[in-house]
Amino acid sequence: MSRLRRSLRQLQSLLSDREYLLERAGVPRDPRGIVLGCGFATAAAVGLVALLNDDPIGWAYLVAGLLGYLFLQTRLIPVSVWLLVAAAGIWGAWAGARGALVEAGYGAVLAVVAALPVADEWSEEPNPQPNLSPTSAAAEESSPAEIAITSIGRFQVRVGERDLTSRIVDKRTIGGLWCYLLALAAKTPGGSIARAMLASQLSPGLPKRRQRERCRRQLWDLQHDLGPELGALVIVDRSSVRLDVSRTSFDVALLQQLCNELNQRIDSSIDARLLMQVRRALDETADQVFLPDFERLAADAGIDQIAARRAVVEARSHVNFLRAELARLLSQQRAEARASKGEVL
């Protein structure tokens, strides 16, 4: 009985959520989509009337209406459908049915509408806050090069002598999002995530419009509530989001840099400075995990568990690969150096 009541409450909640029902039904909101949706609905209705009058042409109109509605937010299929309707009207008029000229004009006009650009879903959302900038407002005033990010074994973010870690971990929602973007950057420096995908991961199960609104608010907070130094690292454009770690001292990027340097010097001796850096990096990261508290931070931010798990697993695998590669290159370089000395002797 309790399970039935629970199901009834959920059903009532869904039915009362008009936005959710419209989203699930694929009802368009933009002017182009509304005009085309009405056109395809009319075509389907004409098809049904024709079928009721035993006219087989009704199947063509019915299929055209359904096909066009399914692919409403594309351009090729709607344009093709309405050009076929216009061509059928012209053919009918040529055959002597003057009323077919109306069909030809109807199809031509809607073909032009279908050729218009598909609405950008991010341009339709309400803007209760100032526009998101490519970086935070203080991006040019901050000094990202002074930021040091430690993520292996422990999580710490410092700017000079100041420890800013608490700014991130104390702000549960946006702090977890900042760490999520850091995990993505650890695997692919400079890589970005599509805003539509990020919105769905931040608010799984909600209608797309609400996902976009919530994502926009969180990105704005991310750029402004963590301080100018950390906010300046969040790069946002109309279609993607990324955390720019290229101008920071990031321990994962340091492992990659050391691997690159050893690769370049594999046939020559390495200096004491590079050797000390490699040994320190291997010692400090030995048996350590990338962002050990990431799961809790991601859960606090409400990020989709599957997406968060995938991101951190890929980042941790990449860190393990870099450590193993660094140890292999160091061992290979030492072997090459010993062999070279043996030849000289």
C-alpha positions in Angstrom: 0.0 0.0 0.0 2.8 2.4 0.9 4.5 1.6 -2.4 1.3 2.4 -4.3 0.9 5.7 -2.5 4.5 6.6 -3.3 3.9 5.8 -7.0 0.7 7.9 -7.0 2.5 10.9 -5.4 5.2 10.6 -8.0 2.7 10.5 -10.8 0.8 13.5 -9.4 4.1 15.4 -9.2 4.9 14.6 -12.8 1.5 15.6 -14.0 1.6 18.8 -12.1 5.0 19.7 -13.7 3.9 21.2 -17.0 7.4 22.0 -17.9 8.4 18.4 -17.5 5.5 17.1 -19.7 6.2 19.6 -22.4 9.9 18.7 -22.4 9.2 15.0 -22.6 6.7 15.5 -25.5 9.3 17.5 -27.4 7.1 20.5 -27.7 9.1 23.3 -29.3 9.5 26.7 -27.6 11.4 28.7 -30.2 9.4 30.6 -33.0 10.9 28.4 -35.8 10.0 25.2 -34.0 6.5 26.4 -33.1 5.7 27.3 -36.8 7.2 24.0 -38.1 5.4 22.0 -35.4 2.1 23.5 -36.3 2.8 22.8 -40.0 3.7 19.2 -39.4 0.6 18.7 -37.2 -1.5 20.1 -40.0 0.1 17.8 -42.5 -0.6 14.8 -40.2 -4.2 15.9 -39.8 -4.7 16.3 -43.6 -3.3 12.8 -43.9 -5.8 11.4 -41.4 -8.7 13.1 -43.1 -7.5 11.7 -46.5 -7.3 8.2 -45.1 -10.8 8.4 -43.6 -11.9 9.2 -47.2 -10.1 6.2 -48.5 -7.5 8.3 -50.3 -4.0 6.5 -50.1 -2.2 9.9 -50.4 -3.1 10.3 -46.8 -0.3 7.9 -45.8 2.3 10.3 -47.4 1.0 13.3 -45.5 0.8 11.3 -42.3 4.4 10.0 -42.6 5.6 13.5 -43.6 4.0 15.0 -40.5 5.4 12.4 -38.1 8.9 12.3 -39.7 9.1 16.1 -39.6 8.0 16.3 -36.0 10.6 13.7 -34.9 13.4 15.7 -36.6 12.0 19.1 -35.8 15.2 20.5 -34.4 17.2 19.7 -37.5 17.3 21.4 -40.9 17.8 18.9 -43.6 14.8 16.6 -43.0 12.2 19.4 -42.4 13.4 21.3 -45.5 13.3 18.2 -47.6 9.8 17.3 -46.4 8.4 20.8 -47.2 10.1 20.9 -50.6 8.4 17.6 -51.4 5.1 19.0 -50.3 5.7 22.1 -52.5 6.7 19.9 -55.4 3.5 17.8 -55.0 1.5 21.0 -55.1 3.2 22.2 -58.3 2.6 18.8 -59.9 -1.1 18.9 -58.9 -1.5 22.4 -60.3 0.2 21.3 -63.5 -2.3 18.5 -63.7 -5.1 21.0 -63.6 -6.0 21.2 -59.9 -5.7 24.9 -59.2 -6.3 24.4 -55.5 -2.9 22.6 -55.4 -1.2 26.0 -55.7 -2.2 26.6 -52.1 -0.3 23.5 -51.1 2.7 24.5 -53.2 2.8 27.9 -51.5 2.3 26.4 -48.1 5.2 24.0 -48.6 7.5 26.7 -50.1 7.0 29.0 -47.1 7.6 26.3 -44.5 10.6 25.1 -46.4 12.1 28.6 -46.0 11.2 28.6 -42.3 12.8 25.1 -41.9 16.0 26.5 -43.5 16.4 29.0 -40.7 19.1 28.3 -38.1 18.0 26.0 -35.3 17.6 28.0 -32.1 20.5 28.0 -29.7 19.1 26.5 -26.5 21.5 28.6 -24.3 20.2 31.8 -25.9 16.7 31.2 -24.7 17.3 30.8 -21.0 16.4 33.5 -18.6 19.3 35.7 -17.4 18.7 36.6 -13.7 22.4 37.3 -13.2 25.1 39.2 -15.2 26.2 37.5 -18.4 28.8 34.8 -18.0 32.2 36.0 -19.2 34.9 33.9 -20.9 36.8 34.3 -17.6 35.8 35.9 -14.4 35.6 39.7 -14.2 39.0 39.8 -12.5 40.8 37.5 -14.9 43.2 40.2 -16.1 43.9 41.4 -12.6 44.7 38.0 -11.1 48.0 36.1 -11.4 47.1 32.5 -12.4 50.8 31.7 -12.8 51.2 32.0 -9.0 48.6 29.4 -8.3 49.9 26.0 -7.2 47.4 23.1 -7.3 48.3 19.9 -5.4 45.9 17.0 -6.1 47.8 13.8 -5.6 47.6 12.4 -2.1 46.0 15.6 -0.7 44.1 18.5 -2.2 45.6 22.0 -1.7 45.4 25.2 -3.7 47.8 28.0 -2.9 48.4 31.4 -4.3 51.8 32.5 -3.1 51.7 32.1 0.7 47.9 32.0 0.9 46.1 28.7 1.2 42.8 28.9 -0.7 41.8 25.3 -0.3 39.0 26.1 2.2 37.3 28.4 -0.3 36.7 25.3 -2.5 35.9 22.6 0.1 33.7 24.8 2.2 31.4 25.7 -0.7 29.9 22.3 -1.3 28.1 22.8 -4.6 30.5 25.0 -6.6 33.5 23.5 -4.8 32.6 20.0 -6.0 32.0 21.4 -9.5 35.5 23.1 -9.5 37.1 19.8 -8.6 35.1 18.0 -11.3 36.5 20.4 -13.9 39.9 19.8 -12.4 39.5 16.0 -12.8 38.6 16.6 -16.5 41.6 18.9 -16.9 43.9 16.3 -15.3 43.1 13.7 -18.0 43.1 16.2 -20.9 44.8 19.5 -20.2 43.0 22.2 -22.2 40.1 19.8 -22.7 36.5 21.1 -22.2 33.1 19.7 -21.6 30.0 20.8 -23.5 27.7 23.0 -21.5 24.7 20.9 -22.5 26.4 17.8 -21.2 27.5 19.5 -18.0 24.0 20.8 -17.4 22.6 17.3 -17.6 25.3 15.9 -15.3 24.6 18.7 -12.7 20.9 18.2 -12.7 20.1 14.6 -13.8 16.4 14.0 -14.3 15.3 17.6 -14.5 13.8 19.2 -17.6 16.4 20.7 -20.0 15.3 24.2 -19.3 15.8 23.8 -15.6 19.1 22.1 -16.2 20.3 25.1 -18.3 19.1 27.6 -15.7 20.8 25.8 -12.8 24.0 25.3 -14.8 24.2 28.9 -15.7 23.8 30.0 -12.0 26.4 27.6 -10.9 28.9 28.7 -13.5 28.3 32.3 -12.5 28.9 31.4 -8.9 32.0 29.4 -9.9 33.5 32.5 -11.6 32.6 35.0 -8.8 32.2 33.2 -5.4 35.6 31.5 -5.2 37.6 34.7 -5.5 39.3 36.2 -8.5 42.3 33.9 -8.6 40.2 30.7 -8.8 37.4 32.1 -10.8 39.8 33.3 -13.4 40.7 29.7 -14.2 37.1 28.9 -15.2 36.8 29.5 -19.0 33.2 29.6 -20.3 31.9 30.2 -23.7 28.5 29.6 -25.3 29.0 25.9 -25.9 31.7 24.6 -23.5 33.4 24.9 -20.1 36.9 24.2 -19.0 39.3 24.8 -16.2 42.5 26.4 -17.5 45.4 24.9 -15.6 48.0 25.8 -18.2 49.1 28.9 -16.2 49.3 27.2 -12.9 51.7 24.9 -11.1 49.6 21.7 -11.3 51.2 18.5 -9.9 49.6 16.3 -12.6 50.9 18.6 -15.3 54.4 18.5 -13.7 54.4 14.7 -14.0 53.6 15.0 -17.7 56.3 17.7 -18.1 59.0 15.6 -16.4 58.1 12.6 -18.7 58.5 14.9 -21.7 61.9 16.1 -20.5 63.2 12.6 -19.8 62.0 11.5 -23.3 64.0 14.3 -24.9 67.1 13.4 -23.0 66.9 9.6 -23.2 70.1 9.4 -25.1 72.0 11.9 -23.0 72.8 12.4 -19.4 70.4 14.4 -17.2 71.5 17.2 -14.9 71.2 17.1 -11.1 68.2 19.5 -11.1 66.1 17.3 -13.3 67.1 14.2 -11.5 66.1 15.7 -8.2 62.8 16.8 -9.6 62.0 13.3 -10.9 62.9 11.7 -7.6 60.9 14.1 -5.6 57.9 13.7 -7.9 58.1 9.9 -7.6 58.6 10.0 -3.8 55.8 12.5 -3.2 53.2 10.7 -5.3 54.1 7.1 -4.4 51.0 5.1 -3.4 49.0 8.3 -3.4 45.5 8.8 -5.0 44.4 11.7 -7.2 41.8 13.8 -5.3 41.2 11.3 -2.5 38.0 13.1 -1.3 36.6 13.6 -4.8 33.6 11.3 -4.4 32.3 13.2 -1.4 32.8 16.6 -3.1 31.1 15.4 -6.3 28.2 14.0 -4.3 27.8 17.3 -2.4 27.7 19.1 -5.8 25.0 16.8 -7.0 27.0 15.7 -10.0 25.7 12.5 -11.7 27.5 9.6 -10.0 28.3 7.8 -13.2 29.8 10.9 -14.9 31.8 11.8 -11.7 33.1 8.3 -11.3 34.2 8.1 -14.9 36.0 11.4 -14.7 37.9 10.6 -11.5 38.8 7.0 -12.6 40.2 8.3 -15.9 42.2 11.0 -14.1 43.6 8.5 -11.6 44.5 6.0 -14.3 46.3 8.8 -16.1 48.2 9.8 -13.0 49.2 6.1 -12.5 50.3 5.9 -16.1 52.4 9.0 -15.8 54.1 7.7 -12.6 54.9 4.4 -14.2 56.1 6.1 -17.4 58.3 8.4 -15.3 59.9 5.5 -13.4 60.4 3.6 -16.7 62.1 6.5 -18.4 64.3 7.2 -15.4 65.4 3.5 -15.3 66.0 3.5 -19.1 68.0 6.7 -18.9 70.2 5.2 -16.2 70.7 2.0 -18.1 71.7 4.1 -21.2 74.1 6.1 -19.1 75.7 3.0 -17.6 76.1 1.4 -21.0 77.6 4.6 -22.3 80.2 4.6 -19.5 81.0 1.0 -20.1 81.7 1.7 -23.7 84.0 4.5 -22.8 85.9 2.4 -20.3 
